[in-house]
């Protein structure tokens, strides 16, 4: 198959490109900075330097006329600007769809969204694809809006798929790296008194890639969660990382949610004066305050034949080995 991958140099995009190339597909990888593309060059790989910032995307002209699929992984997860979420996640999707539909009358478009677009679970039940979407953060609302934009703008002849992963863990991920560093330092900051018991679904990036591959190869339309059946608490995540880091001690520091919110406001003010890379944004507060970020991925198991091979222990292991090889830890 001939497949366009946006956000190809990102966490999910880079793993996806590597897997597609390995399976013999022709991959057209959209990147802003080719030098950051951490994949060995291959005859099956075509790098396209470009972005999604313009209403008219000239690089689309370089794509083959018989392109089979577009897998849209590009987007942002953290920002101190509300407008930036909508500009990148929504505007980028809109520009991409509008430019592609001029050239391609038929196409399978796979949007990589997020559980945040659906929202946290209500009560103790896992979210399903049939539940009403109630995103609590601007990031989540921007991902949900991107899904709506896709459904409204795409031609009727296109096949549309949406993948909503929860917390994604795996090699090359810089977000979960922050948690590993906390554990390595021995001081765990807990946002809220009930933080240890907060429940999360997760997926190893390799299992997520399998979901995307199966949807693309089987040409399945609709919304799919991609998540390991195992639900973990935040404390279980910390303990597993501690075990594999062979850390002897840890100190938990619990902060009231009101104080956490105040810290995000202060960091936001500092960012406007002197930009920094801290991920504790005002928008992130609303996700941290939720008690239950879980989803039911049984639809992917039944309809795609998905097998989730990476439990928490194995996921942390492959991630830690990668971090150490890169000297990130």
C-alpha positions in Angstrom: 0.0 0.0 0.0 1.0 3.6 -0.5 0.5 5.5 2.8 1.0 9.1 3.9 2.0 9.5 7.5 1.8 13.0 9.0 3.8 13.9 12.1 6.3 11.2 11.0 9.1 12.4 13.2 6.9 12.3 16.3 6.6 9.6 19.0 3.8 7.6 17.4 4.5 8.6 13.8 8.1 7.4 13.9 7.2 4.0 15.3 4.4 3.7 12.7 6.7 4.6 9.8 9.3 2.0 10.9 6.6 -0.7 11.1 5.0 0.1 7.7 8.4 0.1 6.0 9.3 -3.2 7.6 6.1 -4.7 6.2 7.0 -3.5 2.7 4.6 -0.6 2.3 5.5 2.6 0.5 5.6 5.3 3.1 5.4 9.1 2.4 6.5 10.7 5.7 5.6 14.3 6.3 8.1 16.1 8.5 8.9 19.7 9.4 12.6 19.0 10.0 14.0 15.9 8.1 17.1 15.9 10.3 14.9 15.0 13.3 13.5 11.9 11.5 15.0 9.0 13.5 14.5 6.2 11.0 17.0 4.5 8.8 16.6 5.6 5.2 14.9 3.0 3.0 13.9 2.7 -0.6 10.3 2.3 0.6 10.5 5.7 2.4 9.9 9.1 0.8 10.5 12.1 3.1 8.3 15.1 2.5 9.4 18.4 4.1 6.3 20.4 4.9 3.7 21.3 7.5 -0.1 21.7 7.9 -0.1 25.4 8.6 -1.4 26.7 5.2 -4.9 26.4 3.7 -3.2 25.2 0.5 -0.6 22.6 1.0 1.7 22.5 -2.0 3.5 19.4 -1.0 0.3 17.4 -1.6 1.1 17.6 -5.4 4.2 15.4 -4.8 2.0 12.5 -3.6 1.3 9.6 -6.0 -2.2 9.7 -7.6 -2.9 6.2 -6.3 -2.3 6.9 -2.6 -4.3 4.4 -0.5 -4.3 5.9 3.0 -3.5 8.9 5.1 -2.6 8.3 8.7 -2.8 11.6 10.5 -0.7 11.5 13.7 0.5 15.2 13.7 -0.7 17.3 16.6 0.3 18.8 19.9 -0.5 17.5 23.4 1.0 20.3 25.6 0.7 24.1 25.2 0.3 27.2 27.3 -1.8 28.7 24.5 -5.5 27.6 24.0 -5.4 29.0 20.5 -2.4 26.8 19.7 -4.4 23.6 20.4 -7.1 24.6 17.9 -4.6 26.0 15.4 -2.6 22.8 15.2 -5.0 20.0 16.1 -8.1 21.4 14.4 -6.7 23.8 11.8 -4.1 21.3 10.7 -6.7 18.6 10.2 -8.9 21.0 8.3 -6.1 22.1 6.0 -5.0 18.5 5.4 -8.4 17.2 4.5 -9.2 20.2 2.2 -6.0 19.8 0.3 -6.1 16.1 0.0 -9.7 16.0 -1.3 -8.8 18.1 -4.2 -6.5 15.4 -5.5 -8.0 12.2 -4.1 -11.6 11.3 -4.7 -11.2 8.1 -2.7 -9.0 7.6 0.4 -8.8 5.9 3.7 -8.2 8.6 6.3 -7.1 7.4 9.8 -7.1 10.1 12.5 -5.1 9.5 15.6 -7.1 11.2 18.3 -7.1 10.6 22.1 -9.1 9.4 25.0 -9.0 13.0 26.1 -11.4 13.7 23.2 -13.9 11.4 24.8 -13.1 12.5 28.4 -12.6 10.7 31.7 -14.8 7.9 32.8 -17.9 8.6 34.8 -17.8 6.5 38.0 -15.8 3.3 37.8 -17.0 2.1 34.4 -14.6 2.1 31.4 -15.5 4.4 28.6 -16.7 2.8 25.4 -17.0 4.1 21.8 -20.7 4.5 22.3 -20.5 6.8 25.3 -21.3 10.5 25.0 -18.1 12.5 24.6 -17.4 14.9 27.5 -13.8 16.2 27.2 -12.6 18.2 30.2 -9.6 20.0 28.8 -8.9 22.3 25.9 -6.6 19.7 24.4 -9.4 17.1 24.6 -11.9 19.5 23.0 -9.5 20.3 20.2 -9.0 16.5 19.5 -12.8 16.0 19.5 -13.2 19.1 17.2 -10.7 17.6 14.8 -12.8 14.4 14.6 -15.9 16.5 13.8 -14.0 18.6 11.2 -12.9 15.3 9.5 -16.4 14.0 9.3 -17.8 17.3 8.0 -15.2 18.0 5.4 -14.2 14.6 4.0 -15.9 13.5 0.8 -18.6 10.8 1.2 -16.4 8.5 -0.9 -13.6 8.5 1.7 -13.4 5.9 4.5 -12.9 7.5 7.9 -11.4 5.9 11.0 -10.5 7.4 14.4 -8.1 5.8 16.9 -8.4 7.0 20.5 -5.5 5.8 22.7 -5.2 6.6 26.4 -1.8 7.1 28.1 0.8 5.8 25.6 4.1 4.5 26.9 7.1 3.3 25.0 10.5 3.9 23.6 11.3 7.5 22.5 8.4 9.0 24.5 9.5 12.2 26.3 6.2 12.7 28.2 6.3 9.6 30.4 10.0 10.2 30.8 9.1 12.9 33.3 7.5 10.2 35.6 10.6 8.0 35.3 12.8 10.9 36.3 10.6 11.6 39.3 11.0 8.0 40.4 14.7 8.1 39.8 15.0 11.2 42.0 12.9 9.5 44.7 10.4 12.3 45.1 6.9 11.7 43.7 4.6 14.8 43.4 1.0 13.8 43.8 -1.6 16.3 42.4 -4.4 15.8 44.9 -5.0 13.6 47.9 -6.4 10.7 45.9 -3.7 10.6 43.3 -2.3 7.2 44.2 -5.7 5.6 43.6 -6.4 7.3 40.3 -7.2 4.7 37.6 -5.7 4.7 34.1 -5.9 2.8 30.9 -2.6 2.6 29.0 -1.2 1.2 25.8 2.3 0.3 24.8 3.2 2.2 21.6 3.9 -1.1 19.9 0.3 -2.3 20.6 -1.1 1.0 19.5 0.8 0.7 16.2 -0.7 -2.7 15.8 -4.2 -1.2 16.2 -3.4 1.4 13.5 -2.0 -1.2 11.2 -5.0 -3.5 11.5 -7.5 -0.6 10.9 -5.5 0.4 7.8 -4.9 -3.0 6.3 -8.5 -4.2 7.0 -10.0 -0.9 6.0 -12.2 -0.6 9.0 -14.2 2.6 9.5 -15.4 4.1 12.8 -14.0 4.9 16.2 -11.7 2.5 18.1 -10.1 2.7 21.5 -6.6 1.1 21.7 -5.8 0.1 25.2 -4.4 -2.8 27.2 -7.2 -4.6 29.2 -5.2 -4.0 32.3 -6.3 -1.0 34.3 -3.6 0.5 36.6 -3.5 3.0 39.4 -1.0 5.8 39.4 0.7 4.1 42.4 1.0 0.8 40.5 2.7 2.7 37.7 5.1 4.3 40.1 5.9 1.0 41.9 6.6 -0.8 38.6 9.0 1.9 37.5 10.6 1.9 40.9 11.1 -1.9 40.8 12.7 -1.8 37.4 14.9 1.1 38.3 15.9 -0.8 41.4 15.2 2.2 43.5 15.3 1.5 47.3 13.3 4.4 48.5 10.6 7.0 47.5 8.9 9.9 49.1 5.4 10.8 48.1 4.5 14.5 48.4 0.8 15.2 48.1 -0.3 18.7 47.0 -3.9 19.9 47.3 -5.5 20.4 43.9 -6.0 24.1 44.7 -2.3 24.5 45.1 -1.6 22.6 41.9 -4.0 24.9 40.1 -2.2 27.9 41.5 1.2 26.5 40.4 -0.1 26.1 36.8 -1.2 29.8 36.8 2.2 30.9 38.1 4.0 28.8 35.5 1.8 30.2 32.8 2.8 33.8 33.8 6.4 32.8 33.9 6.1 31.2 30.4 4.9 34.5 28.9 7.9 36.2 30.3 10.5 33.5 29.7 9.3 30.4 27.8 10.1 27.1 29.4 9.5 23.3 28.8 7.6 22.4 31.9 4.4 20.4 31.0 2.3 21.5 34.0 0.0 23.9 32.1 -3.3 25.4 33.3 -5.1 23.1 30.8 -3.3 20.0 32.2 -4.9 20.7 35.6 -8.3 19.6 34.4 -6.9 16.2 33.3 -5.0 15.8 36.5 -8.1 16.5 38.6 -10.1 13.6 37.0 -10.0 10.3 38.9 -10.7 7.8 36.2 -9.1 7.8 32.7 -10.1 4.3 31.5 -11.5 2.9 28.3 -12.8 -0.4 27.0 -10.8 -1.6 23.9 -12.7 -4.8 23.5 -14.1 -3.5 20.1 -10.6 -3.6 18.7 -10.1 -7.2 20.0 -13.4 -8.4 18.5 -13.4 -6.5 15.1 -9.7 -6.2 14.4 -8.4 -9.4 16.0 -6.1 -7.1 18.2 -4.0 -8.8 20.8 -2.4 -6.6 23.4 0.9 -8.2 24.0 2.5 -5.6 26.3 1.3 -5.5 29.9 2.6 -2.9 32.3 5.8 -4.8 33.3 6.8 -5.5 29.7 5.9 -1.9 28.6 8.0 -0.3 31.4 10.9 -2.7 30.5 11.2 -1.8 26.8 10.8 1.8 27.6 13.4 1.9 30.3 15.9 0.0 28.1 15.4 2.7 25.4 15.8 5.6 27.8 19.0 4.1 29.1 20.4 3.5 25.6 19.7 7.2 24.8 21.2 8.3 28.1 18.0 10.0 29.0 18.2 8.4 32.5 
